[in-house]
């Protein structure tokens, strides 16, 4: 019974953890597609380490929260 309970807890917990870790290039492409679909032009998306975000607008977090995707309007 303990093994079954442990299995159920792990099965429910792990998908949430894995869903948060996403490669930066993949997430950047998804965000760019959404921005393009809204008709926005002349912008740049950059992948930067957390320390280099500064005052730029963060539109995504990737690689387990170690990097951010920032939006800059040209």
PDB file of N, CA, C, O and CB in Angstrom:
ATOM      1  N   UNK A   1       0.823  -1.200   0.000  1.00  0.00           N
ATOM      2  CA  UNK A   1       0.000   0.000   0.000  1.00  0.00           C
ATOM      3  C   UNK A   1       0.864   1.259   0.000  1.00  0.00           C
ATOM      4  O   UNK A   1       0.538   2.247  -0.658  1.00  0.00           O
ATOM      5  CB  UNK A   1      -0.935   0.001   1.208  1.00  0.00           C
ATOM      6  N   UNK A   2       1.971   1.212   0.746  1.00  0.00           N
ATOM      7  CA  UNK A   2       2.860   2.374   0.782  1.00  0.00           C
ATOM      8  C   UNK A   2       3.480   2.625  -0.589  1.00  0.00           C
ATOM      9  O   UNK A   2       3.635   3.775  -1.002  1.00  0.00           O
ATOM     10  CB  UNK A   2       3.964   2.174   1.834  1.00  0.00           C
ATOM     11  N   UNK A   3       3.833   1.553  -1.293  1.00  0.00           N
ATOM     12  CA  UNK A   3       4.415   1.707  -2.620  1.00  0.00           C
ATOM     13  C   UNK A   3       3.418   2.326  -3.592  1.00  0.00           C
ATOM     14  O   UNK A   3       3.774   3.178  -4.407  1.00  0.00           O
ATOM     15  CB  UNK A   3       4.894   0.358  -3.149  1.00  0.00           C
ATOM     16  N   UNK A   4       2.177   1.894  -3.498  1.00  0.00           N
ATOM     17  CA  UNK A   4       1.151   2.448  -4.375  1.00  0.00           C
ATOM     18  C   UNK A   4       0.949   3.936  -4.093  1.00  0.00           C
ATOM     19  O   UNK A   4       0.821   4.737  -5.019  1.00  0.00           O
ATOM     20  CB  UNK A   4      -0.174   1.686  -4.201  1.00  0.00           C
ATOM     21  N   UNK A   5       0.920   4.297  -2.823  1.00  0.00           N
ATOM     22  CA  UNK A   5       0.754   5.704  -2.459  1.00  0.00           C
ATOM     23  C   UNK A   5       1.929   6.541  -2.956  1.00  0.00           C
ATOM     24  O   UNK A   5       1.739   7.645  -3.466  1.00  0.00           O
ATOM     25  CB  UNK A   5       0.610   5.851  -0.941  1.00  0.00           C
ATOM     26  N   UNK A   6       3.132   6.018  -2.807  1.00  0.00           N
ATOM     27  CA  UNK A   6       4.311   6.723  -3.286  1.00  0.00           C
ATOM     28  C   UNK A   6       4.265   6.894  -4.801  1.00  0.00           C
ATOM     29  O   UNK A   6       4.591   7.962  -5.321  1.00  0.00           O
ATOM     30  CB  UNK A   6       5.580   5.978  -2.874  1.00  0.00           C
ATOM     31  N   UNK A   7       3.867   5.855  -5.498  1.00  0.00           N
ATOM     32  CA  UNK A   7       3.760   5.923  -6.957  1.00  0.00           C
ATOM     33  C   UNK A   7       2.750   6.984  -7.380  1.00  0.00           C
ATOM     34  O   UNK A   7       3.021   7.763  -8.293  1.00  0.00           O
ATOM     35  CB  UNK A   7       3.359   4.555  -7.530  1.00  0.00           C
ATOM     36  N   UNK A   8       1.606   7.023  -6.739  1.00  0.00           N
ATOM     37  CA  UNK A   8       0.565   7.997  -7.079  1.00  0.00           C
ATOM     38  C   UNK A   8       1.072   9.417  -6.832  1.00  0.00           C
ATOM     39  O   UNK A   8       0.856  10.303  -7.660  1.00  0.00           O
ATOM     40  CB  UNK A   8      -0.723   7.733  -6.257  1.00  0.00           C
ATOM     41  N   UNK A   9       1.738   9.640  -5.712  1.00  0.00           N
ATOM     42  CA  UNK A   9       2.260  10.973  -5.394  1.00  0.00           C
ATOM     43  C   UNK A   9       3.296  11.393  -6.427  1.00  0.00           C
ATOM     44  O   UNK A   9       3.256  12.525  -6.909  1.00  0.00           O
ATOM     45  CB  UNK A   9       2.877  10.997  -3.979  1.00  0.00           C
ATOM     46  N   UNK A  10       4.215  10.511  -6.774  1.00  0.00           N
ATOM     47  CA  UNK A  10       5.238  10.837  -7.763  1.00  0.00           C
ATOM     48  C   UNK A  10       4.634  11.064  -9.150  1.00  0.00           C
ATOM     49  O   UNK A  10       5.054  11.967  -9.873  1.00  0.00           O
ATOM     50  CB  UNK A  10       6.278   9.725  -7.824  1.00  0.00           C
ATOM     51  N   UNK A  11       3.669  10.259  -9.511  1.00  0.00           N
ATOM     52  CA  UNK A  11       3.034  10.390 -10.820  1.00  0.00           C
ATOM     53  C   UNK A  11       2.324  11.735 -10.952  1.00  0.00           C
ATOM     54  O   UNK A  11       2.292  12.319 -12.036  1.00  0.00           O
ATOM     55  CB  UNK A  11       2.042   9.245 -11.048  1.00  0.00           C
ATOM     56  N   UNK A  12       1.767  12.215  -9.875  1.00  0.00           N
ATOM     57  CA  UNK A  12       1.069  13.500  -9.913  1.00  0.00           C
ATOM     58  C   UNK A  12       2.026  14.678  -9.822  1.00  0.00           C
ATOM     59  O   UNK A  12       1.755  15.737 -10.387  1.00  0.00           O
ATOM     60  CB  UNK A  12       0.059  13.577  -8.789  1.00  0.00           C
ATOM     61  N   UNK A  13       3.135  14.512  -9.122  1.00  0.00           N
ATOM     62  CA  UNK A  13       4.065  15.618  -8.901  1.00  0.00           C
ATOM     63  C   UNK A  13       5.029  15.823 -10.064  1.00  0.00           C
ATOM     64  O   UNK A  13       5.318  16.968 -10.410  1.00  0.00           O
ATOM     65  CB  UNK A  13       4.847  15.381  -7.636  1.00  0.00           C
ATOM     66  N   UNK A  14       5.527  14.779 -10.666  1.00  0.00           N
ATOM     67  CA  UNK A  14       6.569  14.909 -11.673  1.00  0.00           C
ATOM     68  C   UNK A  14       6.173  15.639 -12.952  1.00  0.00           C
ATOM     69  O   UNK A  14       6.981  16.418 -13.458  1.00  0.00           O
ATOM     70  CB  UNK A  14       7.044  13.577 -12.026  1.00  0.00           C
ATOM     71  N   UNK A  15       4.986  15.436 -13.502  1.00  0.00           N
ATOM     72  CA  UNK A  15       4.661  16.179 -14.725  1.00  0.00           C
ATOM     73  C   UNK A  15       4.730  17.689 -14.532  1.00  0.00           C
ATOM     74  O   UNK A  15       5.141  18.400 -15.449  1.00  0.00           O
ATOM     75  CB  UNK A  15       3.280  15.798 -15.208  1.00  0.00           C
ATOM     76  N   UNK A  16       4.350  18.185 -13.394  1.00  0.00           N
ATOM     77  CA  UNK A  16       4.427  19.617 -13.126  1.00  0.00           C
ATOM     78  C   UNK A  16       5.849  20.120 -13.087  1.00  0.00           C
ATOM     79  O   UNK A  16       6.131  21.226 -13.548  1.00  0.00           O
ATOM     80  CB  UNK A  16       3.749  19.938 -11.832  1.00  0.00           C
ATOM     81  N   UNK A  17       6.744  19.325 -12.543  1.00  0.00           N
ATOM     82  CA  UNK A  17       8.152  19.710 -12.479  1.00  0.00           C
ATOM     83  C   UNK A  17       8.765  19.708 -13.865  1.00  0.00           C
ATOM     84  O   UNK A  17       9.464  20.654 -14.229  1.00  0.00           O
ATOM     85  CB  UNK A  17       8.932  18.769 -11.555  1.00  0.00           C
ATOM     86  N   UNK A  18       8.520  18.672 -14.644  1.00  0.00           N
ATOM     87  CA  UNK A  18       9.102  18.578 -15.977  1.00  0.00           C
ATOM     88  C   UNK A  18       8.532  19.622 -16.926  1.00  0.00           C
ATOM     89  O   UNK A  18       9.221  20.053 -17.850  1.00  0.00           O
ATOM     90  CB  UNK A  18       8.877  17.196 -16.544  1.00  0.00           C
ATOM     91  N   UNK A  19       7.302  20.030 -16.716  1.00  0.00           N
ATOM     92  CA  UNK A  19       6.677  21.002 -17.609  1.00  0.00           C
ATOM     93  C   UNK A  19       7.349  22.371 -17.504  1.00  0.00           C
ATOM     94  O   UNK A  19       7.268  23.165 -18.441  1.00  0.00           O
ATOM     95  CB  UNK A  19       5.187  21.126 -17.293  1.00  0.00           C
ATOM     96  N   UNK A  20       8.007  22.658 -16.389  1.00  0.00           N
ATOM     97  CA  UNK A  20       8.625  23.956 -16.191  1.00  0.00           C
ATOM     98  C   UNK A  20       9.988  24.075 -16.862  1.00  0.00           C
ATOM     99  O   UNK A  20      10.447  25.191 -17.107  1.00  0.00           O
ATOM    100  CB  UNK A  20       8.760  24.228 -14.728  1.00  0.00           C
ATOM    101  N   UNK A  21      10.641  22.971 -17.163  1.00  0.00           N
ATOM    102  CA  UNK A  21      11.960  23.009 -17.782  1.00  0.00           C
ATOM    103  C   UNK A  21      11.791  22.929 -19.299  1.00  0.00           C
ATOM    104  O   UNK A  21      11.439  21.886 -19.849  1.00  0.00           O
ATOM    105  CB  UNK A  21      12.863  21.847 -17.255  1.00  0.00           C
ATOM    106  N   UNK A  22      12.048  24.046 -19.951  1.00  0.00           N
ATOM    107  CA  UNK A  22      11.859  24.104 -21.399  1.00  0.00           C
ATOM    108  C   UNK A  22      13.090  24.749 -22.017  1.00  0.00           C
ATOM    109  O   UNK A  22      13.606  25.735 -21.490  1.00  0.00           O
ATOM    110  CB  UNK A  22      10.561  24.895 -21.776  1.00  0.00           C
ATOM    111  N   UNK A  23      13.565  24.197 -23.133  1.00  0.00           N
ATOM    112  CA  UNK A  23      14.708  24.822 -23.810  1.00  0.00           C
ATOM    113  C   UNK A  23      14.365  26.241 -24.249  1.00  0.00           C
ATOM    114  O   UNK A  23      13.246  26.517 -24.682  1.00  0.00           O
ATOM    115  CB  UNK A  23      15.142  23.981 -25.027  1.00  0.00           C
ATOM    116  N   UNK A  24      15.329  27.121 -24.132  1.00  0.00           N
ATOM    117  CA  UNK A  24      15.089  28.533 -24.437  1.00  0.00           C
ATOM    118  C   UNK A  24      14.695  28.783 -25.890  1.00  0.00           C
ATOM    119  O   UNK A  24      13.784  29.567 -26.159  1.00  0.00           O
ATOM    120  CB  UNK A  24      16.317  29.332 -24.113  1.00  0.00           C
ATOM    121  N   UNK A  25      15.367  28.130 -26.817  1.00  0.00           N
ATOM    122  CA  UNK A  25      15.051  28.369 -28.228  1.00  0.00           C
ATOM    123  C   UNK A  25      13.624  27.946 -28.567  1.00  0.00           C
ATOM    124  O   UNK A  25      12.952  28.600 -29.364  1.00  0.00           O
ATOM    125  CB  UNK A  25      16.037  27.622 -29.122  1.00  0.00           C
ATOM    126  N   UNK A  26      13.167  26.860 -27.966  1.00  0.00           N
ATOM    127  CA  UNK A  26      11.800  26.380 -28.200  1.00  0.00           C
ATOM    128  C   UNK A  26      10.785  27.384 -27.666  1.00  0.00           C
ATOM    129  O   UNK A  26       9.820  27.721 -28.351  1.00  0.00           O
ATOM    130  CB  UNK A  26      11.585  25.000 -27.539  1.00  0.00           C
ATOM    131  N   UNK A  27      11.000  27.858 -26.454  1.00  0.00           N
ATOM    132  CA  UNK A  27      10.080  28.821 -25.858  1.00  0.00           C
ATOM    133  C   UNK A  27      10.113  30.151 -26.618  1.00  0.00           C
ATOM    134  O   UNK A  27       9.075  30.781 -26.820  1.00  0.00           O
ATOM    135  CB  UNK A  27      10.430  29.044 -24.376  1.00  0.00           C
ATOM    136  N   UNK A  28      11.297  30.568 -27.033  1.00  0.00           N
ATOM    137  CA  UNK A  28      11.434  31.816 -27.799  1.00  0.00           C
ATOM    138  C   UNK A  28      10.632  31.736 -29.094  1.00  0.00           C
ATOM    139  O   UNK A  28       9.978  32.707 -29.476  1.00  0.00           O
ATOM    140  CB  UNK A  28      12.924  32.106 -28.111  1.00  0.00           C
ATOM    141  N   UNK A  29      10.675  30.594 -29.773  1.00  0.00           N
ATOM    142  CA  UNK A  29       9.917  30.415 -31.009  1.00  0.00           C
ATOM    143  C   UNK A  29       8.413  30.471 -30.750  1.00  0.00           C
ATOM    144  O   UNK A  29       7.670  31.054 -31.540  1.00  0.00           O
ATOM    145  CB  UNK A  29      10.287  29.084 -31.671  1.00  0.00           C
ATOM    146  N   UNK A  30       7.960  29.873 -29.654  1.00  0.00           N
ATOM    147  CA  UNK A  30       6.534  29.911 -29.303  1.00  0.00           C
ATOM    148  C   UNK A  30       6.079  31.339 -29.008  1.00  0.00           C
ATOM    149  O   UNK A  30       5.009  31.757 -29.449  1.00  0.00           O
ATOM    150  CB  UNK A  30       6.254  29.008 -28.088  1.00  0.00           C
ATOM    151  N   UNK A  31       6.886  32.077 -28.269  1.00  0.00           N
ATOM    152  CA  UNK A  31       6.540  33.460 -27.928  1.00  0.00           C
ATOM    153  C   UNK A  31       6.523  34.317 -29.184  1.00  0.00           C
ATOM    154  O   UNK A  31       5.620  35.135 -29.361  1.00  0.00           O
ATOM    155  CB  UNK A  31       7.536  34.039 -26.897  1.00  0.00           C
ATOM    156  N   UNK A  32       7.513  34.138 -30.062  1.00  0.00           N
ATOM    157  CA  UNK A  32       7.573  34.909 -31.309  1.00  0.00           C
ATOM    158  C   UNK A  32       6.353  34.636 -32.175  1.00  0.00           C
ATOM    159  O   UNK A  32       5.823  35.553 -32.802  1.00  0.00           O
ATOM    160  CB  UNK A  32       8.854  34.577 -32.088  1.00  0.00           C
ATOM    161  N   UNK A  33       5.903  33.388 -32.216  1.00  0.00           N
ATOM    162  CA  UNK A  33       4.720  33.050 -33.007  1.00  0.00           C
ATOM    163  C   UNK A  33       3.483  33.772 -32.474  1.00  0.00           C
ATOM    164  O   UNK A  33       2.656  34.249 -33.252  1.00  0.00           O
ATOM    165  CB  UNK A  33       4.488  31.530 -33.004  1.00  0.00           C
ATOM    166  N   UNK A  34       3.358  33.853 -31.153  1.00  0.00           N
ATOM    167  CA  UNK A  34       2.203  34.549 -30.559  1.00  0.00           C
ATOM    168  C   UNK A  34       2.264  36.049 -30.843  1.00  0.00           C
ATOM    169  O   UNK A  34       1.245  36.669 -31.149  1.00  0.00           O
ATOM    170  CB  UNK A  34       2.149  34.303 -29.035  1.00  0.00           C
ATOM    171  N   UNK A  35       3.457  36.625 -30.742  1.00  0.00           N
ATOM    172  CA  UNK A  35       3.604  38.060 -31.004  1.00  0.00           C
ATOM    173  C   UNK A  35       3.307  38.353 -32.470  1.00  0.00           C
ATOM    174  O   UNK A  35       2.602  39.312 -32.786  1.00  0.00           O
ATOM    175  CB  UNK A  35       5.028  38.546 -30.635  1.00  0.00           C
ATOM    176  N   UNK A  36       3.843  37.528 -33.363  1.00  0.00           N
ATOM    177  CA  UNK A  36       3.593  37.713 -34.796  1.00  0.00           C
ATOM    178  C   UNK A  36       2.110  37.577 -35.126  1.00  0.00           C
ATOM    179  O   UNK A  36       1.590  38.315 -35.962  1.00  0.00           O
ATOM    180  CB  UNK A  36       4.401  36.703 -35.611  1.00  0.00           C
ATOM    181  N   UNK A  37       1.428  36.636 -34.472  1.00  0.00           N
ATOM    182  CA  UNK A  37      -0.002  36.426 -34.710  1.00  0.00           C
ATOM    183  C   UNK A  37      -0.828  37.650 -34.321  1.00  0.00           C
ATOM    184  O   UNK A  37      -1.920  37.866 -34.847  1.00  0.00           O
ATOM    185  CB  UNK A  37      -0.489  35.207 -33.934  1.00  0.00           C
ATOM    186  N   UNK A  38      -0.298  38.446 -33.398  1.00  0.00           N
ATOM    187  CA  UNK A  38      -0.985  39.667 -32.992  1.00  0.00           C
ATOM    188  C   UNK A  38      -0.635  40.861 -33.881  1.00  0.00           C
ATOM    189  O   UNK A  38      -1.067  41.982 -33.613  1.00  0.00           O
ATOM    190  CB  UNK A  38      -0.650  39.987 -31.554  1.00  0.00           C
ATOM    191  N   UNK A  39       0.146  40.625 -34.939  1.00  0.00           N
ATOM    192  CA  UNK A  39       0.465  41.669 -35.891  1.00  0.00           C
ATOM    193  C   UNK A  39       1.578  42.612 -35.467  1.00  0.00           C
ATOM    194  O   UNK A  39       1.756  43.666 -36.078  1.00  0.00           O
ATOM    195  CB  UNK A  39      -0.737  42.447 -36.159  1.00  0.00           C
ATOM    196  N   UNK A  40       2.317  42.261 -34.449  1.00  0.00           N
ATOM    197  CA  UNK A  40       3.407  43.111 -33.974  1.00  0.00           C
ATOM    198  C   UNK A  40       4.622  42.911 -34.879  1.00  0.00           C
ATOM    199  O   UNK A  40       4.967  41.784 -35.234  1.00  0.00           O
ATOM    200  CB  UNK A  40       3.762  42.791 -32.487  1.00  0.00           C
ATOM    201  N   UNK A  41       5.262  44.018 -35.245  1.00  0.00           N
ATOM    202  CA  UNK A  41       6.481  43.972 -36.055  1.00  0.00           C
ATOM    203  C   UNK A  41       7.557  44.799 -35.365  1.00  0.00           C
ATOM    204  O   UNK A  41       7.280  45.502 -34.394  1.00  0.00           O
ATOM    205  CB  UNK A  41       6.220  44.497 -37.504  1.00  0.00           C
ATOM    206  N   UNK A  42       8.765  44.714 -35.860  1.00  0.00           N
ATOM    207  CA  UNK A  42       9.891  45.484 -35.340  1.00  0.00           C
ATOM    208  C   UNK A  42      10.132  45.274 -33.851  1.00  0.00           C
ATOM    209  O   UNK A  42      10.070  46.219 -33.064  1.00  0.00           O
ATOM    210  CB  UNK A  42       9.669  46.940 -35.603  1.00  0.00           C
ATOM    211  N   UNK A  43      10.400  44.054 -33.479  1.00  0.00           N
ATOM    212  CA  UNK A  43      10.727  43.725 -32.095  1.00  0.00           C
ATOM    213  C   UNK A  43      11.863  42.712 -32.100  1.00  0.00           C
ATOM    214  O   UNK A  43      12.160  42.089 -33.119  1.00  0.00           O
ATOM    215  CB  UNK A  43       9.481  43.169 -31.330  1.00  0.00           C
ATOM    216  N   UNK A  44      12.485  42.565 -30.946  1.00  0.00           N
ATOM    217  CA  UNK A  44      13.549  41.594 -30.773  1.00  0.00           C
ATOM    218  C   UNK A  44      13.302  40.811 -29.496  1.00  0.00           C
ATOM    219  O   UNK A  44      12.955  41.384 -28.463  1.00  0.00           O
ATOM    220  CB  UNK A  44      14.931  42.283 -30.741  1.00  0.00           C
ATOM    221  N   UNK A  45      13.482  39.506 -29.570  1.00  0.00           N
ATOM    222  CA  UNK A  45      13.464  38.660 -28.388  1.00  0.00           C
ATOM    223  C   UNK A  45      14.896  38.199 -28.149  1.00  0.00           C
ATOM    224  O   UNK A  45      15.565  37.724 -29.067  1.00  0.00           O
ATOM    225  CB  UNK A  45      12.479  37.441 -28.557  1.00  0.00           C
ATOM    226  N   UNK A  46      15.358  38.342 -26.918  1.00  0.00           N
ATOM    227  CA  UNK A  46      16.709  37.929 -26.569  1.00  0.00           C
ATOM    228  C   UNK A  46      16.676  36.977 -25.387  1.00  0.00           C
ATOM    229  O   UNK A  46      15.862  37.127 -24.476  1.00  0.00           O
ATOM    230  CB  UNK A  46      17.585  39.146 -26.253  1.00  0.00           C
ATOM    231  N   UNK A  47      17.565  36.001 -25.412  1.00  0.00           N
ATOM    232  CA  UNK A  47      17.739  35.084 -24.289  1.00  0.00           C
ATOM    233  C   UNK A  47      18.926  35.590 -23.487  1.00  0.00           C
ATOM    234  O   UNK A  47      20.036  35.693 -24.009  1.00  0.00           O
ATOM    235  CB  UNK A  47      17.956  33.594 -24.771  1.00  0.00           C
ATOM    236  N   UNK A  48      18.693  35.906 -22.215  1.00  0.00           N
ATOM    237  CA  UNK A  48      19.753  36.461 -21.377  1.00  0.00           C
ATOM    238  C   UNK A  48      19.774  35.760 -20.023  1.00  0.00           C
ATOM    239  O   UNK A  48      18.745  35.269 -19.558  1.00  0.00           O
ATOM    240  CB  UNK A  48      19.564  37.983 -21.194  1.00  0.00           C
ATOM    241  N   UNK A  49      20.948  35.715 -19.389  1.00  0.00           N
ATOM    242  CA  UNK A  49      21.004  35.213 -18.013  1.00  0.00           C
ATOM    243  C   UNK A  49      20.209  36.143 -17.090  1.00  0.00           C
ATOM    244  O   UNK A  49      20.028  37.320 -17.401  1.00  0.00           O
ATOM    245  CB  UNK A  49      22.481  35.092 -17.528  1.00  0.00           C
ATOM    246  N   UNK A  50      19.746  35.629 -15.986  1.00  0.00           N
ATOM    247  CA  UNK A  50      18.930  36.416 -15.068  1.00  0.00           C
ATOM    248  C   UNK A  50      19.591  37.727 -14.654  1.00  0.00           C
ATOM    249  O   UNK A  50      18.914  38.739 -14.471  1.00  0.00           O
ATOM    250  CB  UNK A  50      18.620  35.604 -13.844  1.00  0.00           C
ATOM    251  N   UNK A  51      20.913  37.707 -14.507  1.00  0.00           N
ATOM    252  CA  UNK A  51      21.629  38.897 -14.040  1.00  0.00           C
ATOM    253  C   UNK A  51      21.641  40.026 -15.064  1.00  0.00           C
ATOM    254  O   UNK A  51      21.883  41.178 -14.703  1.00  0.00           O
ATOM    255  CB  UNK A  51      23.047  38.532 -13.684  1.00  0.00           C
ATOM    256  N   UNK A  52      21.387  39.720 -16.327  1.00  0.00           N
ATOM    257  CA  UNK A  52      21.488  40.719 -17.389  1.00  0.00           C
ATOM    258  C   UNK A  52      20.139  41.259 -17.873  1.00  0.00           C
ATOM    259  O   UNK A  52      20.083  41.941 -18.896  1.00  0.00           O
ATOM    260  CB  UNK A  52      22.223  40.131 -18.548  1.00  0.00           C
ATOM    261  N   UNK A  53      19.064  40.966 -17.158  1.00  0.00           N
ATOM    262  CA  UNK A  53      17.737  41.410 -17.587  1.00  0.00           C
ATOM    263  C   UNK A  53      17.631  42.925 -17.556  1.00  0.00           C
ATOM    264  O   UNK A  53      17.141  43.527 -18.512  1.00  0.00           O
ATOM    265  CB  UNK A  53      16.653  40.793 -16.703  1.00  0.00           C
ATOM    266  N   UNK A  54      18.076  43.546 -16.490  1.00  0.00           N
ATOM    267  CA  UNK A  54      17.985  45.002 -16.372  1.00  0.00           C
ATOM    268  C   UNK A  54      16.543  45.464 -16.344  1.00  0.00           C
ATOM    269  O   UNK A  54      15.710  44.882 -15.649  1.00  0.00           O
ATOM    270  CB  UNK A  54      18.722  45.676 -17.519  1.00  0.00           C
ATOM    271  N   UNK A  55      16.246  46.520 -17.106  1.00  0.00           N
ATOM    272  CA  UNK A  55      14.891  47.078 -17.112  1.00  0.00           C
ATOM    273  C   UNK A  55      14.077  46.626 -18.324  1.00  0.00           C
ATOM    274  O   UNK A  55      13.014  47.180 -18.604  1.00  0.00           O
ATOM    275  CB  UNK A  55      14.955  48.593 -17.082  1.00  0.00           C
ATOM    276  N   UNK A  56      14.579  45.620 -19.039  1.00  0.00           N
ATOM    277  CA  UNK A  56      13.854  45.100 -20.201  1.00  0.00           C
ATOM    278  C   UNK A  56      12.656  44.265 -19.750  1.00  0.00           C
ATOM    279  O   UNK A  56      12.640  43.742 -18.636  1.00  0.00           O
ATOM    280  CB  UNK A  56      14.792  44.255 -21.094  1.00  0.00           C
ATOM    281  N   UNK A  57      11.666  44.146 -20.615  1.00  0.00           N
ATOM    282  CA  UNK A  57      10.438  43.412 -20.296  1.00  0.00           C
ATOM    283  C   UNK A  57      10.671  41.912 -20.454  1.00  0.00           C
ATOM    284  O   UNK A  57      11.038  41.446 -21.533  1.00  0.00           O
ATOM    285  CB  UNK A  57       9.268  43.875 -21.202  1.00  0.00           C
ATOM    286  N   UNK A  58      10.457  41.160 -19.379  1.00  0.00           N
ATOM    287  CA  UNK A  58      10.604  39.706 -19.393  1.00  0.00           C
ATOM    288  C   UNK A  58       9.301  39.092 -19.891  1.00  0.00           C
ATOM    289  O   UNK A  58       8.228  39.367 -19.353  1.00  0.00           O
ATOM    290  CB  UNK A  58      10.976  39.159 -17.976  1.00  0.00           C
ATOM    291  N   UNK A  59       9.408  38.246 -20.938  1.00  0.00           N
ATOM    292  CA  UNK A  59       8.223  37.601 -21.504  1.00  0.00           C
ATOM    293  C   UNK A  59       8.267  36.082 -21.355  1.00  0.00           C
ATOM    294  O   UNK A  59       7.331  35.391 -21.757  1.00  0.00           O
ATOM    295  CB  UNK A  59       8.082  37.968 -22.972  1.00  0.00           C
ATOM    296  N   UNK A  60       9.356  35.558 -20.777  1.00  0.00           N
ATOM    297  CA  UNK A  60       9.456  34.121 -20.580  1.00  0.00           C
ATOM    298  C   UNK A  60      10.645  33.755 -19.718  1.00  0.00           C
ATOM    299  O   UNK A  60      11.609  34.511 -19.598  1.00  0.00           O
ATOM    300  CB  UNK A  60       9.551  33.416 -21.910  1.00  0.00           C
ATOM    301  N   UNK A  61      10.555  32.586 -19.123  1.00  0.00           N
ATOM    302  CA  UNK A  61      11.626  32.038 -18.307  1.00  0.00           C
ATOM    303  C   UNK A  61      11.894  30.625 -18.797  1.00  0.00           C
ATOM    304  O   UNK A  61      10.955  29.869 -19.049  1.00  0.00           O
ATOM    305  CB  UNK A  61      11.261  32.058 -16.782  1.00  0.00           C
ATOM    306  N   UNK A  62      13.172  30.255 -18.937  1.00  0.00           N
ATOM    307  CA  UNK A  62      13.489  28.960 -19.514  1.00  0.00           C
ATOM    308  C   UNK A  62      14.694  28.327 -18.816  1.00  0.00           C
ATOM    309  O   UNK A  62      15.334  28.933 -17.957  1.00  0.00           O
ATOM    310  CB  UNK A  62      13.758  29.100 -21.011  1.00  0.00           C
ATOM    311  N   UNK A  63      14.971  27.105 -19.212  1.00  0.00           N
ATOM    312  CA  UNK A  63      16.063  26.315 -18.665  1.00  0.00           C
ATOM    313  C   UNK A  63      16.047  26.308 -17.136  1.00  0.00           C
ATOM    314  O   UNK A  63      17.049  26.579 -16.475  1.00  0.00           O
ATOM    315  CB  UNK A  63      17.394  26.849 -19.170  1.00  0.00           C
ATOM    316  N   UNK A  64      14.880  25.991 -16.610  1.00  0.00           N
ATOM    317  CA  UNK A  64      14.731  25.864 -15.170  1.00  0.00           C
ATOM    318  C   UNK A  64      14.816  27.170 -14.414  1.00  0.00           C
ATOM    319  O   UNK A  64      15.145  27.177 -13.228  1.00  0.00           O
ATOM    320  CB  UNK A  64      15.753  24.950 -14.654  1.00  0.00           C
ATOM    321  N   UNK A  65      14.525  28.273 -15.077  1.00  0.00           N
ATOM    322  CA  UNK A  65      14.543  29.575 -14.422  1.00  0.00           C
ATOM    323  C   UNK A  65      15.911  30.233 -14.405  1.00  0.00           C
ATOM    324  O   UNK A  65      16.074  31.281 -13.780  1.00  0.00           O
ATOM    325  CB  UNK A  65      14.051  29.436 -13.028  1.00  0.00           C
ATOM    326  N   UNK A  66      16.894  29.654 -15.068  1.00  0.00           N
ATOM    327  CA  UNK A  66      18.231  30.240 -15.069  1.00  0.00           C
ATOM    328  C   UNK A  66      18.400  31.337 -16.105  1.00  0.00           C
ATOM    329  O   UNK A  66      19.323  32.145 -16.007  1.00  0.00           O
ATOM    330  CB  UNK A  66      19.252  29.173 -15.308  1.00  0.00           C
ATOM    331  N   UNK A  67      17.513  31.375 -17.100  1.00  0.00           N
ATOM    332  CA  UNK A  67      17.580  32.391 -18.147  1.00  0.00           C
ATOM    333  C   UNK A  67      16.200  32.987 -18.366  1.00  0.00           C
ATOM    334  O   UNK A  67      15.184  32.374 -18.038  1.00  0.00           O
ATOM    335  CB  UNK A  67      18.129  31.795 -19.465  1.00  0.00           C
ATOM    336  N   UNK A  68      16.178  34.186 -18.920  1.00  0.00           N
ATOM    337  CA  UNK A  68      14.929  34.873 -19.232  1.00  0.00           C
ATOM    338  C   UNK A  68      14.912  35.240 -20.709  1.00  0.00           C
ATOM    339  O   UNK A  68      15.957  35.417 -21.334  1.00  0.00           O
ATOM    340  CB  UNK A  68      14.754  36.136 -18.350  1.00  0.00           C
ATOM    341  N   UNK A  69      13.719  35.348 -21.248  1.00  0.00           N
ATOM    342  CA  UNK A  69      13.531  35.848 -22.604  1.00  0.00           C
ATOM    343  C   UNK A  69      12.953  37.241 -22.468  1.00  0.00           C
ATOM    344  O   UNK A  69      11.901  37.439 -21.861  1.00  0.00           O
ATOM    345  CB  UNK A  69      12.596  34.908 -23.463  1.00  0.00           C
ATOM    346  N   UNK A  70      13.660  38.206 -23.044  1.00  0.00           N
ATOM    347  CA  UNK A  70      13.238  39.608 -22.912  1.00  0.00           C
ATOM    348  C   UNK A  70      12.779  40.137 -24.260  1.00  0.00           C
ATOM    349  O   UNK A  70      13.258  39.726 -25.317  1.00  0.00           O
ATOM    350  CB  UNK A  70      14.389  40.485 -22.354  1.00  0.00           C
ATOM    351  N   UNK A  71      11.842  41.054 -24.185  1.00  0.00           N
ATOM    352  CA  UNK A  71      11.225  41.679 -25.367  1.00  0.00           C
ATOM    353  C   UNK A  71      11.726  43.103 -25.456  1.00  0.00           C
ATOM    354  O   UNK A  71      11.688  43.852 -24.479  1.00  0.00           O
ATOM    355  CB  UNK A  71       9.654  41.641 -25.297  1.00  0.00           C
ATOM    356  N   UNK A  72      12.199  43.471 -26.640  1.00  0.00           N
ATOM    357  CA  UNK A  72      12.632  44.845 -26.883  1.00  0.00           C
ATOM    358  C   UNK A  72      11.956  45.329 -28.147  1.00  0.00           C
ATOM    359  O   UNK A  72      12.076  44.698 -29.197  1.00  0.00           O
ATOM    360  CB  UNK A  72      14.186  44.949 -27.002  1.00  0.00           C
ATOM    361  N   UNK A  73      11.256  46.429 -28.060  1.00  0.00           N
ATOM    362  CA  UNK A  73      10.589  47.034 -29.227  1.00  0.00           C
ATOM    363  C   UNK A  73      11.609  47.865 -29.986  1.00  0.00           C
ATOM    364  O   UNK A  73      12.285  48.702 -29.388  1.00  0.00           O
ATOM    365  CB  UNK A  73       9.361  47.918 -28.797  1.00  0.00           C
ATOM    366  N   UNK A  74      11.736  47.649 -31.299  1.00  0.00           N
ATOM    367  CA  UNK A  74      12.718  48.403 -32.108  1.00  0.00           C
ATOM    368  C   UNK A  74      12.142  49.710 -32.575  1.00  0.00           C
ATOM    369  O   UNK A  74      12.819  50.473 -33.264  1.00  0.00           O
ATOM    370  CB  UNK A  74      13.175  47.585 -33.316  1.00  0.00           C
TER     371      UNK A  74
END
